Amino acid sequence: MLALKLALVPSLICAITLAGRQWGPAVAGWLSGFPVIAGPILFFVATEQGDAFAVTAAAGTLSGVPALLSFVITYAWATTRADWLASLAAGLLAYSAAAALLYGFAPGLYTAGLLGLACVWVAPRLFPGVVAPSSAPALRYGEVLLRMLAGAGVVLALTHFAPVLGPRLSGLLGMFPMLGGVLAVFSHRHAGAQFAIHLLRGMALGLYALVTFCFVLAAALPWLHIGAAFTLALGSAALAQALTRYRTRST
């Protein structure tokens, strides 16, 4: 299990990084909206802490979607006036405030699902308008390794401390913008604000998949074996991801 934790998320992060290099920031952001980190965290939590713990954690992760979008949108607007460090600070402050409110509000599964869908639908309309960047920054392998190590660290930390944090807070913290923050900062530093904004907007569009995954998983785990529940949730998320890609390419 430890080997899987150390290998799964870093491999997914590396794949997203290479996709961004090949197809641009919008695709990289869109792919990072898939449950690349939250999915493995919920799987390991379900395996180690049980189905009931994972159901509440999945609902907590779902409730954290507005907090992640707060980071994404705030960072995007901050790039129009500030450097990467100030933009990151502004985004993390927005995330922290939203996460604290959501933790206190503690929405149920259906409320969290509706709220998440509404936020993901509105979010792409809230980004600053920019011209599409013409090229991607040069790929720096040291930074790719750092992204992979950061992803592994988040998974190890949250799964290790899950019994102390409890299911709802563990799930909510699964939406911490580690991947989004790392991708945004490196893109901002080496390719400029426009590249970072396009990446973050793509991430917002891709979050339909994460909302779908968390909702289906929380609804299915009480009735299905863990393997079947995760298979159904991942299949539903992949379908949502494909539909959003089709929609964005046809408009």
N, C-alpha and C positions, 0 to 999 in steps of 0.2 A: 504493500500500500504506500509506503514512504517513497519507493522508487517511482510509482505512478504519479504521486503528488509532485515530485521533482521534475518529471519529464513531460506530463500532459500539457499544463498551461504554458510553460516556456515554448514548447513546440508550436502551439497555436499562435502565440504572440509572434514567433519568428515567421510563420506563414503569413500572418496579416501584414507584417512589415515588408515582406517580399512582394505581396500583392499590391501594396501601396506604391512600391517602387515601379512595378510593372504597369499598373493601370491608373495610378493617380490617387490623390487624397480622398476624393469622394468615395471611391471603392474601399479604401482602407478603413475609413470611418464607418462606412456601412457594414463591413464585415465585423468590426469591433463592437457593433451593436448586438451581435449574436452573443449568447451567454457563454463567452469564452472563459471568464473567471467565475462568475456566479454559478454557472452550471456545474463545473467540477467541485466547487466548494459545497454546493448542496448535495452532490453525490457522495462526497466523503463524509459529510455530516450525517446523511441518511444511513450510510454503512456503519458508522461508528457510534451514532447516538440514537438511531432508531427512526422509524417512519413518522411517529407522532412529532418528534422534534423537528424533522425535516419539513413537515407540512407547515408548521408555524414559521419556520425559517424561510420557506419559499414565499409565504404571504408577506413576511417582513422584507424580503428582497424586492418583491413586487411593489410594496409601498415606498421603496426607496427610489423608484424611477423619477419622480419629480425632483428629488434632491440631486440626482445625477444630471438631469437636464438643467437645473439651476447652475451647476458648475459649467456645463458645456456652453450655455448661452452667455453667462457672465464672462467667461474667458474669451469668447469670440468678440464680444463688444470691447473688452479691455484691450485687445490687440490693436484696435484702431487708434489708440492713444498711448499705449504703454508697452514696455518691453516684456519679455517672457516671464521674468521674475514677478513683476507687479501683476501681470495677468494671472499667473498661477495663484498668487496670494488672494486676489479678488475672487477667483473661481472657487478656491477652497473655503473662503469665508462664506460665500453664498451656499455652497454645499452643506457646510456645518450648520448654518442657520436653518436651512430647509430640513435637514435630517433630524435636528432637535425637535422641530415642530411636528414632524411626522411621527417621531417616536412617542411624543406626548399624545398625539391624536390617536395613534394605534388603530388605523382603519382595518376592518375585516377584509376577507379575501375578495368579495364581490365589490366592495367600495374601493379597495386598492386597485382592482382591475379596471374599473371604470375611470378612476382618477388617472391611472397610468396611461390608458388609451387616449383620454382627452388631452393630457399633456403632450404625448408624443404627436398627436394630430396637430396641435397648435404650434409646437416648438419650431418646426422649419420656417414658419412665417415670422419668427422673432429674431432672426439672424441679420446682421448688417449685410447690405448688398455689396458684392465685390466682383471683380473680373476673374474668370477662371484662370488659375496659374498655368503657365505653358510647360513647365518641366518640374520634375521631382528633384529633391536634393540628392547629392551623392550619398550612397549607403555607407555608413560608418559601422564597421563590424563590432567595435568596442561598445557602441551605443546599443546595438542589437542585443549584445550579451547582457548589458545592464537592464534592458527591458525584460529580458527573459528571467533574470535573477529577481527582479522586483516582483514579477508575477508569481514566481515560486514562493517568494517570501510572504506575500499576502495570503496565499492558500495555506501555507504551513501555519502562519500565525492564527488565522481565523479558525481553522479546524482544531488547532491545539487548545485555544482558549474558549471554544464554543460552549463547553459545560459551564464555565464561569460567566460568560456573557449572557447565556440564555438563548433560546431559539430566535426570538424576535429581533433582538439586537444583533445577533450573529448574522441573520439574514439582511438586515438593514445595512450593516457594515460591508456586506458583500457587494454593495453598490458603490463603495468608495471609489472615486475616479482615479484609480491607479493607472489602468491602461490608457484611459482617455487623457489623463494628465501627462503621462510620459510621451505618448504620441504627439500631443499638442505642443509640448515644450520643445521636443526635438524638431518638429516641423517648423515651429515659430522661429527657433534660433537659426536654422540652416536654410529655410526657404521663404521666410517672411510671413506676414500676417495673413495674406490672401490664402496661402496654402493651408495654414492652420485653420482658418475659418471654414474652408471647404471640407476639410477633414472632420471638423466638429459637427458641421451640418449633416454630413453623411452619417455620422454616428447617431444623431438624433433620429434620422429616418430609419436606421437599422434597429432601433429599440423596439419596434413592433414585435420582432422575433423574441426579444427577452421577456416582454410582457406576456406573450403567448406561452412561452416556455414555463414561466413561473406559475401562471394561472392553471395550465393543464396539469403540471406536476402536483401542485397542491390539491387539485380536485381528484387526481387519479391515485395518489399514494394510499389513501385509506381503503381503496378497493382492489388495487393491483399489486403484484409483486414488484419489488424495487426496480428490477431490470425492465419489466414491461412498462412501468410508469415512466421511467426515464426515456425509454425508446419512444413512447407515445409523445412525450413532451418535446423531445428533440425533433421528431418528425413534424409535429405541429409548428415548431419554431422555424424549421427549414422551409415549410410551405409559406409561412408568413414572410420570411426573408425573400423568397422567390417572388411573391406577389408584390412586395414593395419595390423590388428591383424592376419588375415589369412595368409597374405604374410610373416610376420615375423616368424610365427610358422612353415611355410612350407619351410623356407630357413635355 
